[in-house]
Each structure stands twice: as C-alpha cells, then as structure tokens.
Amino acid sequence: MTFDKFLHKLWYLHFSKSHNAANTTDPNCDNLWKPRHITDMLYSSYSKYYALSEHLAVNEATVPFKEMITFLECTPSTNTDE
C-alpha cells in the first residue's frame, strides 16, 4: 500500500463523534478521548485470555528500534564483577 493510499484511509478512520469532544482547556483533559473506548474494549478483551506476568521480555527483534538506548542492560547471568 502506498503512503498516499494509507493517508486516504486514515482520513476516513474515526473512533468517535466530534460532538463528544473533551474540553481541551481543562488541564486534566484526556488527550486520547477519541480512541479511548476502543482501547478499553481491547484491553478488557485481551485481559480475559492473557494475563501479563512480572517477567515479560521484549527484545530488539520484537520491536525494531534504531536510536541510542540511554539505560544500561542488567543481565544477572553474565555478571563479571566477581
């Protein structure tokens, strides 16, 4: 799909009506008010079938990222300080 076709489809993608718009002058305004009901529905559906554990690993093959990482990686199994 070309980028122009993607933008054309994105232009017609609507999650909610504009008359339900949040008050943008409010400092506690929800900036994601348009897709909020979709994300809430997905979250409740996913939580029925998949429970996140405390030990979840995501590596660079899962999420491509080409920027500099500012934090250090801690790998206890390869500790060489001994």
Phi, psi and omega in degrees: 000133180283164181294325178296319178293322178298315179296323179297317178289324179294327180298326183262007178272114181233135180262331180204165182286147181286340179287350174265019187297145177282157178284109184284347178278345178286128180294338178264021183293141177276109182288342179255039183292333180292306180271010186300316182290331177290314180293324177295320179294317178295318180299316180292325179291317180292324182290341175292324189251345183220121178256123179291138177259172180289331184253086179242125183251133175233120182254180185291343176283332179283314182238106180293132183212128185244010180267173178285133177270128186267352179253160180268147179270134178251113178240098185298331183288341180247033181289121183250013182279357184282000000 
